[in-house]
Amino acid sequence: MYDDTLVVISHYADRQLDCLRNLISQVSVLTKNILIVINDDEKLEDHKDFYNGFPAIIRPNIGMNIGAWNAAFEHYPDYKFYIFLQDECLLVGPDFLDAYRRELSLSGVGMTGESINYKWDLPWQRMLESPLNYLTTIFSDGKRLTRVEYYLSLLSAWKIHPGSTGKHLRALVWGFNQSSLRQLNGFPLGESKEECIASEIAVSKKIEALGLRVTQISDIPFFYIKHQEWRADGVSKK
């Protein structure tokens, strides 16, 4: 029934396996189209393997979860729908596959997930003035950059229009159809935590620049899939 949909689970090799095993157990009841992508600091190049009977890609930890998901599409580009999960996710109900496939079939929807960051739904100038705009350890032309300045500089370097606000879909659960992933032509990948946050924002902005919508799958955050590190209301981590 779900042969056109690939569920991708990212895992960091230095983490314990409990979360990964639990999520595989939940998802495998509903579909066998599961791909595991393991980010490993010791690996120099991607190679294919198997984990618990499911295909796996083991790769260098570049781009963190977004890098893992990017590798999944590069290796398996022929599915109609993709649902990207971090291994800290937990299924809330059994109908997430139907819900995501239905949402991603709607005209104009390019990307969906469980939690939009509405705290960043402000014009960029106001974000520059926000308490969220802390100083980073990054310098440019002798000036120490704030995070918003740095993120905007990376969006510019990646040639992605920042849009009018900083609103974006958190990289906890992402769903795409094949068409939007092809148009994206790969996710921009960061090497540091700050670069990866910029990448998270960049993917939403690139989808919007394509004239597509970024949606939250339900009005209620984490309605179909929750994340162990995040509050149920989606406002902040626990």
WOJO-V280667 format. One record per residue. N is the residue number from 1. RES is the residue in one small letter. SS is DSSP state (a for helix, b for strand, c for the rest). Layout:
# WOJO-V280667
N | RES | SS
N | RES | SS
This chain:
# WOJO-V280667
1 | m | c
2 | y | c
3 | d | c
4 | d | c
5 | t | b
6 | l | b
7 | v | b
8 | v | b
9 | i | b
10 | s | b
11 | h | b
12 | y | b
13 | a | c
14 | d | c
15 | r | c
16 | q | c
17 | l | c
18 | d | a
19 | c | a
20 | l | a
21 | r | a
22 | n | a
23 | l | a
24 | i | a
25 | s | a
26 | q | a
27 | v | a
28 | s | a
29 | v | c
30 | l | c
31 | t | c
32 | k | c
33 | n | c
34 | i | b
35 | l | b
36 | i | b
37 | v | b
38 | i | b
39 | n | b
40 | d | c
41 | d | c
42 | e | c
43 | k | c
44 | l | c
45 | e | c
46 | d | c
47 | h | b
48 | k | b
49 | d | b
50 | f | b
51 | y | b
52 | n | c
53 | g | c
54 | f | b
55 | p | b
56 | a | b
57 | i | b
58 | i | b
59 | r | b
60 | p | c
61 | n | c
62 | i | c
63 | g | c
64 | m | a
65 | n | a
66 | i | a
67 | g | a
68 | a | a
69 | w | a
70 | n | a
71 | a | a
72 | a | a
73 | f | a
74 | e | a
75 | h | a
76 | y | c
77 | p | c
78 | d | c
79 | y | c
80 | k | c
81 | f | b
82 | y | b
83 | i | b
84 | f | b
85 | l | b
86 | q | b
87 | d | c
88 | e | c
89 | c | b
90 | l | b
91 | l | b
92 | v | c
93 | g | c
94 | p | c
95 | d | c
96 | f | a
97 | l | a
98 | d | a
99 | a | a
100 | y | a
101 | r | a
102 | r | a
103 | e | a
104 | l | a
105 | s | c
106 | l | c
107 | s | c
108 | g | c
109 | v | b
110 | g | b
111 | m | b
112 | t | b
113 | g | b
114 | e | c
115 | s | c
116 | i | b
117 | n | b
118 | y | a
119 | k | a
120 | w | a
121 | d | c
122 | l | c
123 | p | b
124 | w | a
125 | q | a
126 | r | a
127 | m | a
128 | l | a
129 | e | c
130 | s | c
131 | p | c
132 | l | c
133 | n | c
134 | y | c
135 | l | b
136 | t | b
137 | t | b
138 | i | b
139 | f | b
140 | s | b
141 | d | c
142 | g | c
143 | k | b
144 | r | b
145 | l | b
146 | t | b
147 | r | a
148 | v | a
149 | e | a
150 | y | a
151 | y | a
152 | l | a
153 | s | a
154 | l | a
155 | l | a
156 | s | a
157 | a | a
158 | w | c
159 | k | c
160 | i | c
161 | h | c
162 | p | c
163 | g | c
164 | s | c
165 | t | b
166 | g | c
167 | k | c
168 | h | b
169 | l | b
170 | r | c
171 | a | c
172 | l | c
173 | v | b
174 | w | b
175 | g | b
176 | f | b
177 | n | b
178 | q | a
179 | s | a
180 | s | a
181 | l | a
182 | r | a
183 | q | a
184 | l | a
185 | n | c
186 | g | c
187 | f | c
188 | p | c
189 | l | c
190 | g | c
191 | e | c
192 | s | c
193 | k | a
194 | e | a
195 | e | a
196 | c | a
197 | i | a
198 | a | a
199 | s | a
200 | e | a
201 | i | a
202 | a | a
203 | v | a
204 | s | a
205 | k | a
206 | k | a
207 | i | a
208 | e | a
209 | a | a
210 | l | c
211 | g | c
212 | l | c
213 | r | b
214 | v | b
215 | t | b
216 | q | b
217 | i | c
218 | s | c
219 | d | c
220 | i | c
221 | p | c
222 | f | c
223 | f | c
224 | y | c
225 | i | b
226 | k | b
227 | h | b
228 | q | c
229 | e | c
230 | w | b
231 | r | c
232 | a | c
233 | d | c
234 | g | c
235 | v | c
236 | s | c
237 | k | b
238 | k | c
